[in-house]
Amino acid sequence: MTTPDPEPGRTPGITPGGGVSPGETPPAEGGTSGISYPEPHEPRKGWGPLALVLIMVVVVLVAIGLVAMVVSLIA
């Protein structure tokens, strides 16, 4: 049975100064980046026509309301 904290003098891979020789530890990060295969779904094309029409209707209604407020202040 091994102890959880072995003696530093008997630990394999440790140099006399307390360092670790090259190749004893795994690299910090993987050597690959990005995705390895294309995504299974197509990205969305953007705003649909119904959403754009609804936004334009809201903008027109707000503009009409602002014009009505200005007319009521003047009159």
Buried (B, 14 or more C-beta within 10 A) or exposed (E): EEEEEEEEEEEEEBEEEEEEEEEEEEEEEEEEEEEEEEEEEEEEEEEEEEEEEEEEEEEEEEEEEEEEEEEEEEE
